[in-house]
Amino acid sequence: MTETLPSKPRWKRVLVRALGVLLIAVVTVAARWFYHRYELLSEIPDVGFPFDPAILDGYDVPDDQNAYTYYRRASNLFRRVPESLQEAGYDSEWQFEEDLRSAVRRGWHTANEAIRDHLEVNRPAFEEWRRGATLREARYHDPRTIEYVTTLQVDDDLRRLLYFAVLEVSRLSELGEHDRALELLVAGFRSSRHPGRYGSMMSRIVGINIFQNFRDATLRWASYPDVTSEQLRRAAQEIAATLEMTPPIIEPMLTEYLIFQKTLRQLFEAEFEMQGVERKNMLDDIAWYFRGEPEASRRLADHFFVHLANYYTNEYEQACKPCREFAHAETILLPSGQTTLEMETMGELFDRSNFLRLLAPNVQMFFTGCVNELVDYRCLGIALALQEHHRIHGRFPDALDPLVPEFLPEIPCDPRLRTGEPLLARFTRDGVIVYSVHYDGEDNGGQIEAVTKSRDSSDWGVLVETPIFPRDRPLVAPIPVSDWPEPFAESN
């Protein structure tokens, strides 16, 4: 009789087979992941730090030469709203700021007692700001140390404080003290060049907003009939000179790149100064990055920022060049021997990166703001020339050409075009609309915000009003940023 070995229970055989299948699956998935990662990284060459390190050499600004030394003092002294809103007749901070912006648009004579008193309260902050505005150099944060959570409180306070500066210009103008008003206007334009110098795109946008407020204040000042032709000529010269202080367009883009790379590294190396749920939520947002793969994200961002920097730098230079105005000569190239991905490959990878798809429109809006600011500089120069013509000849000319050469060396070209064609003007009963055509090249007849009362206006420019006194017609304020999220923080 043959003796047989007892067989394993059925459930054990099933378990062994299941574990074997599971092990094979895990190994296969791991192998595929490593292969996928290798394949993914092989698609994106590592170009290392994509900018010339020498770009960083100029970032150290001595305190006694740094406008932000005084802006920080001004921020510490600045009182955003009255200490007791209810005693001032307000239920909320928002109501006070609405009345303040209305007074800025309509003039000092429309400001209520609470706003006038608050201007006096902020005079110490005001004087610190004026000292900072006399300086050429400015650096808020070292771009090498800015992080995702770095706040821009001084920039935010500066923007709000300068509402009172615009109001002071109106007060002086109503008193006929136009020289003092002009000094403040020039200080405002100089100050608008400081945010974004060695800073981020958000900081530069603050500067553009400040510029727009002083643009409107200048148009209002120039429309007072007792402003002389000599004062108008001086205003045109001194305001035009501030254009040379404009931060190169590449600086904010480089800072954004440094912020992104540092944030990415901190997130994946657990260096971020966040703990618990807050840090987990940040890590959960890894959908920002390319397939949740930090190394691929870093490499792709290197290529992306170089392409973007070169494209927009070239576009901005082209916008500056036609009329021989100040033009930045910055050109961003990879270190010798390195090349970026082809545009077609970049496009394919771009579609797979949530972060880059989110960032690209913001860069486009930033660039649009920079070009619109250049349009405003040129339109403002024409506006002051028109007012000077009115003082000497008693009326506006019937076209822009008669301004040359008595009031302008030439009619400035339209920065939005690449054809060298001049800016346009439409003459109306109430004044002159000086404008740039739409980005599509279509002339829509000067449909600017000051005329249509809509922010969706197709053209971009200024309304030059016929001199008349008293001045009680409101100007259209630039797009407010008072509703930007608090705290006023960096975000990509």
Residue pairs with C-beta under 8 A, 6 or more apart in sequence:
37 293
37 296
40 291
40 293
40 296
41 295
41 296
41 299
43 345
43 349
44 296
44 299
44 300
44 303
44 341
44 349
45 299
45 338
45 339
45 341
46 299
46 302
47 299
47 302
47 303
47 306
47 334
47 335
47 338
47 339
47 340
48 302
48 335
48 338
49 302
49 335
50 257
50 302
50 303
50 305
50 306
50 334
50 340
51 254
51 257
51 306
51 309
51 332
52 332
52 333
52 335
55 250
55 254
56 143
56 144
58 198
59 139
59 142
59 143
59 144
59 198
61 137
61 138
61 139
61 198
63 69
65 135
65 136
65 137
66 135
66 137
66 138
66 139
67 132
67 133
67 135
67 137
67 138
67 191
67 194
68 132
68 138
68 139
68 140
68 154
68 194
69 132
70 128
70 129
70 131
70 132
70 135
71 128
71 129
71 132
71 138
71 140
71 154
71 158
71 194
72 154
73 125
73 128
74 125
74 126
74 128
74 129
74 132
74 157
74 158
74 161
75 125
75 153
75 154
75 157
75 158
75 161
77 122
77 124
77 125
77 128
78 122
78 125
78 157
78 160
78 161
79 118
79 121
79 122
79 125
80 93
80 157
80 160
81 90
81 93
81 96
81 97
81 118
82 88
82 90
82 96
82 114
82 117
82 118
82 121
85 91
85 92
85 93
85 96
88 96
88 114
88 117
88 118
89 112
89 114
90 96
90 99
90 114
96 114
96 115
97 160
97 482
99 111
99 112
99 114
99 115
100 115
100 163
100 164
100 167
101 163
101 477
101 480
101 482
102 110
102 474
103 110
103 111
103 112
103 115
103 167
103 170
104 163
104 166
104 167
104 170
104 213
104 477
105 216
105 474
105 475
105 476
105 477
106 472
106 473
106 474
107 170
107 174
107 220
107 471
107 472
108 167
108 170
108 171
108 173
108 174
109 174
109 470
109 472
110 472
111 119
111 167
115 167
118 164
119 164
119 167
119 168
119 171
122 161
122 164
125 161
126 161
126 164
126 165
126 168
129 158
129 161
129 162
129 165
129 187
129 191
130 184
130 187
132 138
132 191
132 194
133 187
133 188
133 190
133 191
133 194
134 187
134 190
136 245
137 197
138 193
138 194
138 195
138 197
138 198
139 197
139 198
139 199
140 152
140 154
140 155
140 195
140 198
140 199
140 203
141 150
141 198
141 199
142 198
143 198
143 199
143 200
143 251
143 254
143 255
143 258
143 259
144 258
146 199
146 200
146 255
146 258
146 259
146 262
146 490
147 259
147 262
147 263
147 266
147 490
148 259
148 262
148 263
148 490
148 491
148 492
149 273
149 489
149 490
150 259
150 489
150 490
151 487
151 488
151 489
151 490
152 200
152 202
152 203
152 206
152 488
152 489
152 490
153 487
153 488
155 195
155 203
155 206
155 488
156 206
156 484
156 488
158 191
158 195
158 206
158 210
159 206
159 209
159 210
159 481
160 482
162 188
162 191
162 210
162 213
162 214
163 213
165 184
165 187
165 188
166 188
166 213
166 214
166 216
166 217
168 184
169 181
169 184
169 185
169 188
169 217
169 221
170 217
170 220
172 178
172 180
172 181
172 184
173 181
173 220
173 221
173 224
173 471
174 471
176 226
178 221
178 224
178 226
178 227
178 228
178 231
179 231
181 221
182 221
182 231
182 234
182 235
182 238
185 214
185 217
185 218
185 221
185 235
185 239
186 235
186 238
186 239
186 242
188 210
188 213
188 214
188 217
189 211
189 214
189 239
189 242
190 242
190 245
191 210
192 207
192 208
192 210
192 211
192 214
192 242
193 207
193 242
193 245
193 246
193 247
194 207
194 245
195 203
195 204
195 206
195 207
195 210
196 203
196 204
196 205
196 206
196 207
196 247
196 251
196 252
197 247
197 251
198 247
198 251
198 255
199 247
199 251
199 252
199 255
200 252
200 255
200 256
200 259
200 490
201 252
201 253
201 255
201 256
201 362
201 363
201 366
202 490
202 491
203 252
204 247
204 252
204 366
204 369
204 370
205 366
205 369
205 481
206 481
207 247
208 369
208 370
208 372
208 373
209 478
209 479
209 481
211 373
211 376
212 373
212 376
212 477
212 478
213 477
213 478
215 376
215 380
215 462
216 475
216 476
216 477
216 478
218 235
218 239
218 380
218 383
218 384
219 380
219 383
219 462
219 463
219 464
219 465
219 475
220 471
220 475
221 227
221 235
222 232
222 235
222 383
222 384
222 387
222 464
223 387
223 464
223 465
223 466
223 467
223 468
223 471
224 467
224 469
224 471
225 467
225 468
225 469
226 469
227 387
227 391
228 391
229 388
229 391
229 392
232 384
232 387
232 388
232 391
233 384
233 388
235 384
236 381
236 384
236 385
236 388
239 377
239 380
239 381
239 384
240 377
240 381
243 325
243 326
243 377
244 326
246 326
246 328
246 373
248 328
248 330
249 312
249 313
249 316
249 328
249 330
249 367
249 370
250 309
250 313
250 328
250 330
250 332
252 366
253 305
253 308
253 309
253 312
253 363
254 305
254 309
254 332
256 305
256 359
256 363
256 492
257 301
257 305
259 490
259 492
260 301
260 492
261 298
261 301
263 272
263 492
264 289
264 294
264 297
264 298
264 301
265 271
265 294
265 298
266 272
267 282
267 283
267 286
267 294
268 294
272 279
272 282
274 282
286 292
287 354
288 354
288 355
288 358
288 492
289 297
289 353
289 354
289 355
290 296
290 297
290 300
290 349
290 352
290 353
290 355
290 356
291 352
297 353
297 355
300 349
300 353
300 356
301 355
301 356
303 340
303 341
303 346
304 346
304 350
304 356
304 359
306 332
306 334
306 340
307 340
307 343
307 346
308 360
308 363
309 332
310 331
310 332
310 333
312 363
312 367
313 328
313 330
313 331
313 332
315 367
315 371
316 328
316 367
316 370
316 371
316 374
317 327
317 328
317 329
318 418
319 371
319 374
319 415
319 416
320 326
320 327
320 328
320 374
320 415
321 327
322 413
322 415
322 418
322 420
323 378
323 410
323 412
323 413
325 378
325 412
334 340
340 346
341 349
350 356
350 357
350 360
351 357
355 492
358 492
359 492
362 492
371 415
371 416
372 460
374 415
375 414
375 415
375 416
375 423
375 436
375 460
375 461
376 460
376 462
378 412
378 413
378 415
378 423
379 423
379 434
379 435
379 436
379 461
379 462
380 462
381 408
381 412
382 400
382 403
382 408
382 411
382 412
382 423
382 425
382 434
382 464
383 432
383 434
383 462
383 464
385 403
385 407
385 408
386 396
386 397
386 403
386 407
386 432
386 434
386 464
387 464
387 467
388 407
389 395
389 396
389 397
389 402
389 403
389 406
389 407
390 396
390 466
390 467
391 467
396 427
396 431
396 432
396 464
396 466
397 403
398 427
399 425
399 427
400 411
400 422
400 423
400 425
400 434
401 411
403 411
404 410
404 411
410 422
411 422
411 423
412 422
412 423
413 420
413 421
413 422
413 423
414 421
414 422
414 423
414 424
414 436
414 437
415 436
416 436
416 437
416 438
416 439
416 460
417 437
417 441
423 434
423 435
423 436
423 461
424 434
424 435
424 436
424 437
424 443
424 446
425 432
425 433
425 434
425 435
425 446
426 432
426 433
426 435
426 445
426 446
430 465
430 466
431 463
431 464
431 465
431 466
432 463
432 464
433 446
433 448
433 450
433 451
433 461
433 462
433 463
433 464
434 461
434 462
434 464
435 446
435 448
435 459
435 460
435 461
435 462
436 459
436 460
436 461
437 443
437 444
437 459
438 444
438 458
438 459
442 458
443 459
444 458
444 459
445 459
446 459
446 461
447 457
447 458
447 459
448 457
448 459
448 460
448 461
448 462
448 463
449 455
449 457
449 476
450 462
450 463
450 475
450 476
451 457
451 463
453 476
455 479
463 475
465 473
